[in-house]
């Protein structure tokens, strides 16, 4: 490869990697703002309104118009600090009409008495704190399909819930409990957000710098 071709290659690599590094810095700032907003909502959540639009993972409070229906679903193969168990899902009613569902977090077993105790605790508190997830029928590729006939569940799937409960859930959100007054086995929504963009940007900038250095070495060699 001649000098001109090598120069073009390394200049192209340098420009491309610099652009990628700059993009990762943009993503870093965006992710930091997102995490700050989520953290602020955890500290001071607004009262949920079904007329408002919300971002995923934002924390809100549910007032006493939101009650629970004692028809549980248990999501299989969930762990808490290495212990196997389930996630408890219960239908949520708004003004006595089924509206959505709440994930009450990790449970060791499918104990009906424990479910009743959780419902009792939920109804006893004012403005229970939850965070928002999108209520749809998407699932990770490797997650098994829910088996409605056997009442075996692996994901929160809106179409499957509509069929199982024989009711069309109107909400575009479902909720995950984030309230220590009700259960100690809830989890912070920030665990879903990874922020490695600074490391990625440094890597791309180093590659860009390396390309410039290689270009200078090659040009000096051809002098």
C-alpha positions in Angstrom: 0.0 0.0 0.0 1.4 3.4 -1.0 1.8 6.5 1.2 -1.4 8.2 -0.1 -3.5 5.1 0.6 -2.1 4.6 4.1 -2.7 8.3 4.9 -6.3 8.1 3.8 -6.9 4.9 5.8 -5.5 6.3 9.1 -7.1 9.7 8.7 -10.5 7.9 8.1 -10.0 5.7 11.1 -9.0 8.7 13.3 -12.0 10.7 12.2 -14.4 7.8 12.7 -13.2 6.8 16.1 -13.2 10.5 17.2 -16.8 10.8 16.1 -17.7 7.6 18.0 -15.9 8.9 21.1 -17.9 12.2 20.9 -21.1 10.2 20.5 -20.3 8.3 23.7 -19.8 11.5 25.6 -23.2 12.7 24.4 -24.7 9.4 25.6 -22.9 9.8 28.9 -24.5 13.2 29.5 -27.9 11.9 28.5 -27.6 8.8 30.7 -26.5 11.0 33.7 -29.5 13.3 33.2 -31.8 10.3 33.0 -30.4 8.7 36.2 -30.7 12.0 38.0 -34.3 12.4 37.0 -35.1 8.8 38.1 -33.3 9.3 41.4 -35.1 12.6 42.0 -38.4 10.8 41.4 -37.5 8.1 43.9 -36.8 10.8 46.5 -39.9 12.9 45.8 -42.4 11.0 43.6 -45.4 12.7 42.1 -48.9 11.4 42.4 -49.7 9.2 39.4 -52.3 10.3 37.0 -53.5 8.1 34.2 -53.9 11.2 32.0 -50.2 11.9 32.1 -47.3 10.5 30.0 -44.4 9.0 31.9 -40.9 7.8 31.1 -39.9 4.2 31.9 -38.5 3.6 35.4 -39.8 6.9 36.9 -41.2 6.6 40.4 -44.7 7.7 41.3 -47.2 7.3 44.1 -50.6 5.5 43.8 -53.4 7.0 45.8 -56.2 5.1 47.5 -58.3 4.9 44.3 -55.8 2.1 43.2 -56.6 -1.1 44.9 -55.5 -4.8 44.5 -57.4 -7.8 43.3 -56.4 -11.1 45.0 -55.7 -13.1 41.8 -51.9 -13.6 41.9 -49.5 -14.6 39.2 -46.0 -15.8 40.1 -43.1 -15.1 37.6 -40.8 -18.1 37.7 -37.0 -18.3 38.2 -36.4 -15.0 40.0 -33.6 -14.6 42.6 -32.9 -12.3 45.5 -29.3 -12.3 46.9 -28.8 -15.7 45.3 -31.9 -17.2 46.7 -34.4 -18.7 44.2 -38.0 -17.7 44.2 -40.7 -15.8 42.3 -42.0 -12.3 41.5 -45.6 -11.8 42.7 -47.9 -10.0 40.2 -51.3 -8.8 41.3 -54.0 -7.0 39.2 -54.4 -3.4 40.0 -57.9 -1.8 40.1 -58.7 1.9 39.5 -62.0 3.0 40.9 -63.1 -0.7 41.1 -62.2 -1.4 37.4 -59.2 -3.5 36.5 -56.5 -1.1 35.2 -53.0 -2.7 35.3 -50.8 -4.9 37.4 -48.2 -4.4 40.1 -45.0 -6.5 40.6 -44.6 -6.8 44.3 -41.1 -8.1 44.1 -39.4 -11.3 45.2 -41.1 -14.1 47.2 -39.6 -17.3 48.4 -42.7 -19.4 47.5 -46.3 -19.3 46.3 -47.8 -18.8 49.7 -51.5 -17.6 49.6 -51.4 -16.4 53.2 -48.3 -14.3 52.4 -50.2 -12.8 49.4 -53.1 -11.9 51.5 -50.7 -10.2 54.0 -49.1 -8.2 51.3 -52.5 -7.0 50.0 -53.5 -6.1 53.6 -50.2 -4.0 54.0 -50.7 -2.3 50.6 -54.3 -1.3 51.4 -53.2 0.0 54.9 -50.6 2.6 53.5 -51.3 5.9 51.9 -49.8 6.7 48.5 -47.8 3.5 47.9 -44.5 4.2 46.0 -44.0 2.3 42.8 -42.1 2.8 39.6 -43.3 2.6 36.0 -42.6 0.0 33.3 -44.0 -0.1 29.8 -46.9 -2.6 29.7 -46.6 -4.5 26.4 -46.1 -8.0 25.0 -42.4 -7.8 24.4 -40.0 -10.3 26.0 -36.3 -11.1 25.9 -35.5 -13.6 23.1 -34.3 -16.3 25.4 -37.2 -16.0 27.9 -39.6 -19.0 27.6 -43.2 -18.4 26.6 -45.8 -18.2 29.3 -48.0 -21.3 29.7 -51.5 -20.0 30.5 -53.1 -23.5 30.8 -50.6 -24.5 33.5 -50.5 -21.0 35.0 -46.7 -20.9 34.5 -45.3 -17.5 33.9 -41.9 -16.2 32.8 -42.6 -12.6 31.8 -45.1 -9.7 32.2 -46.9 -10.0 28.9 -49.9 -7.8 28.3 -51.6 -10.0 25.7 -51.2 -13.1 27.9 -52.6 -11.2 30.9 -55.6 -10.1 28.8 -56.3 -13.7 27.9 -55.6 -15.2 31.3 -57.8 -12.7 33.3 -60.3 -12.4 30.4 -60.1 -8.7 30.6 -58.4 -6.0 28.4 -56.0 -4.1 30.6 -56.4 -0.4 29.5 -53.1 0.9 31.0 -50.0 1.4 28.9 -47.9 1.1 32.1 -47.5 -1.5 34.8 -45.9 -0.9 38.1 -43.2 -2.3 40.3 -43.4 -1.8 44.1 -40.7 0.5 45.6 -42.1 0.8 49.2 -40.4 -0.6 52.3 -43.6 -0.2 54.2 -45.0 -3.1 52.3 -42.1 -5.4 51.5 -38.3 -5.4 51.9 -37.8 -7.4 48.7 -38.3 -4.5 46.2 -35.5 -3.3 44.0 -34.3 0.1 42.8 -35.0 0.9 39.2 -31.5 2.3 38.7 -30.2 -1.3 38.6 -31.6 -1.5 35.1 -29.4 1.3 33.8 -25.7 0.7 33.0 -23.5 3.7 32.5 -20.2 2.7 30.8 -20.2 5.5 28.2 -17.2 7.2 29.8 -15.1 4.0 29.4 -16.4 3.6 25.8 -15.6 7.2 24.9 -12.0 6.9 26.3 -11.5 3.8 24.3 -12.6 5.4 21.1 -10.5 8.6 21.7 -7.4 6.4 22.4 -8.0 4.6 19.1 -8.3 7.9 17.3 -5.1 9.2 18.9 -3.3 5.9 18.1 -4.4 6.3 14.4 -2.9 9.8 14.4 0.4 8.5 15.9 0.5 5.7 13.4 -0.1 8.2 10.6 2.8 10.4 11.8 5.1 7.3 12.0 4.2 6.2 8.5 4.7 9.7 7.0 8.1 10.0 8.7 9.1 6.6 7.3 8.3 7.7 3.7 10.2 11.0 4.1 
